[in-house]
Structures are given as C-alpha cells and as structure tokens.
Amino acid sequence: MKKNFTVWIVIGIIVVFVLIIVGYANGVYNKAIDYQEQVDAKWGDVQTAYQRRADLIPSLVATVKGAAANEKDILTTVTNARAGISNAKTPEDMELMGKEINAAINLAFEAYPQIRSTDNFRDLQAQLEGTENRVSVARMKYNEAVQKFNLQIRGKFRKMALRWFESDDDNFVKRELFKADEGSEVAPKVEF
C-alpha cells in the first residue's frame, strides 16, 4: 500500500511539474503573439505617419505657393500703379493711375483682408515640424515594440517553449529595429 501511495505522489509531482512547464510555455507563446501583433500595429502607425506626410506636405506647399503668388501679383500691381502716378504728366493720367491703384487695393482687400503669406509660411513650417514629430514618435514606438518582441523570443527556455506551440503562421524571428536610410541624416529641402 505504501508503494502505491508513493507512486501516486511521484505521478502527482510529475503532473504538477508538467502543468507548470506547459503553463509557462503557453504564457511565453501568448506573450510572443501579443508582442508580435504590437510590432505589426506599430509598423502600421509608422506607415500611417508616412502617408499623412505624403498627402499633406505637397498640398500645404501648393497652397502656400498659390497664396504667395497671388499676394505677389497684388503687390506688383499696386507698386506699378504707384510708380505710374509719379510718372503721370497730366491730370487725366493721374486719375487713371489712381483708379488702377484703387482697383488693385480693392482686389487685395476683397480677396485678402491682410497680406498673410508670412503667416502661411509660418503655418507650413509648423505643419512640417508636427508631421516630422509624428513620424519620429511612430518610429520610436515601433522600435520599443520590436525590442519587447525580440526580448520575448530570445533565451533558451523561451525558444524551446515557443517551438512547442509554434505553427507556420507564427514566424517568431527576430525583427529589425527601424533604421534610417543612408543619407537621410541630411534634411530634405523645401523649395518655393
């Protein structure tokens, strides 16, 4: 009877030990899956930031260019009209030039109550900075997620545990951190 009792105790200890190992392996596997999904989501955030930049910046630059060109035309018209007044020789010339100046000024104030291209350029600069900050933050969060994932899949016991549960879809291989392209340390130039 004592032999049977001892056998059952040994079997119980082995079962508990196996359950602990399987529980550990399952936890390692589930955490690796979670971290893998986080890496994929963070890379999606990086891609979203890139797309926002690709969509936003050309539109902003075009808007600022258009506003600056319009203001340049208005100022050129007003300046030319004023220069014409000083060259006017007759009262009729003066009156004609005065009408041109008034028309240019009215056009300027109807379309733009104030000349605002400096504000537009400042807003463009703020948008560029904000967009690049979003890209930078998304890249940093991606690298943090990659680091967590890579730490989770490394180590002898973790690798062994992952092999027990791993399927072809899991692909628990070390991910690479985001690295800038060669030459990207040089800021791009925005030209007007």
TAMOKA-V265286 format. One record per residue. N is the residue number from 1. RES is the residue in one letter. D_FIRST is the distance of its C-alpha to the first C-alpha in Angstrom with 2 decimals. Layout:
# TAMOKA-V265286
N RES D_FIRST
N RES D_FIRST
This chain:
# TAMOKA-V265286
1 M 0.00
2 K 3.80
3 K 5.37
4 N 5.25
5 F 6.31
6 T 8.71
7 V 9.95
8 W 10.78
9 I 12.50
10 V 14.39
11 I 15.37
12 G 16.51
13 I 18.52
14 I 20.05
15 V 21.01
16 V 22.57
17 F 24.33
18 V 25.67
19 L 26.84
20 I 28.62
21 I 30.30
22 V 31.33
23 G 32.60
24 Y 34.55
25 A 35.97
26 N 36.93
27 G 38.62
28 V 40.50
29 Y 41.58
30 N 42.74
31 K 44.63
32 A 46.26
33 I 47.40
34 D 48.78
35 Y 50.65
36 Q 51.93
37 E 53.38
38 Q 54.94
39 V 56.60
40 D 58.04
41 A 59.26
42 K 60.87
43 W 62.61
44 G 63.90
45 D 65.30
46 V 67.09
47 Q 68.54
48 T 69.65
49 A 71.42
50 Y 73.13
51 Q 74.27
52 R 75.60
53 R 77.56
54 A 78.89
55 D 79.98
56 L 81.33
57 I 83.23
58 P 85.75
59 S 86.55
60 L 87.07
61 V 89.24
62 A 91.32
63 T 91.79
64 V 92.90
65 K 95.19
66 G 96.76
67 A 97.34
68 A 98.80
69 A 101.09
70 N 102.31
71 E 103.04
72 K 104.75
73 D 107.00
74 I 107.88
75 L 108.67
76 T 110.67
77 T 112.70
78 V 113.39
79 T 114.29
80 N 116.58
81 A 118.24
82 R 118.86
83 A 120.29
84 G 122.55
85 I 123.98
86 S 125.19
87 N 126.88
88 A 128.45
89 K 132.22
90 T 133.22
91 P 132.07
92 E 130.94
93 D 128.67
94 M 127.29
95 E 126.64
96 L 124.91
97 M 122.69
98 G 121.86
99 K 120.75
100 E 118.49
101 I 116.91
102 N 116.38
103 A 114.82
104 A 112.48
105 I 111.53
106 N 111.00
107 L 108.83
108 A 106.82
109 F 106.30
110 E 105.57
111 A 102.89
112 Y 101.67
113 P 102.67
114 Q 101.87
115 I 101.56
116 R 97.78
117 S 96.97
118 T 95.95
119 D 93.41
120 N 92.24
121 F 91.75
122 R 89.85
123 D 87.63
124 L 87.05
125 Q 86.03
126 A 83.60
127 Q 82.10
128 L 81.76
129 E 80.05
130 G 77.72
131 T 76.83
132 E 76.10
133 N 73.96
134 R 71.92
135 V 71.46
136 S 70.47
137 V 67.92
138 A 66.41
139 R 66.13
140 M 64.50
141 K 61.91
142 Y 61.24
143 N 60.73
144 E 58.32
145 A 56.26
146 V 56.32
147 Q 55.17
148 K 52.17
149 F 51.26
150 N 51.69
151 L 49.53
152 Q 46.78
153 I 46.67
154 R 46.82
155 G 44.15
156 K 41.50
157 F 38.59
158 R 40.86
159 K 42.38
160 M 39.00
161 A 37.89
162 L 41.20
163 R 40.90
164 W 37.65
165 F 39.51
166 E 43.10
167 S 45.21
168 D 48.74
169 D 50.22
170 D 48.68
171 N 50.59
172 F 49.16
173 V 51.85
174 K 53.56
175 R 56.56
176 E 59.87
177 L 61.45
178 F 64.85
179 K 67.54
180 A 71.22
181 D 73.46
182 E 75.55
183 G 78.75
184 S 77.46
185 E 77.89
186 V 81.55
187 A 82.15
188 P 83.78
189 K 87.38
190 V 88.46
191 E 92.05
192 F 94.57
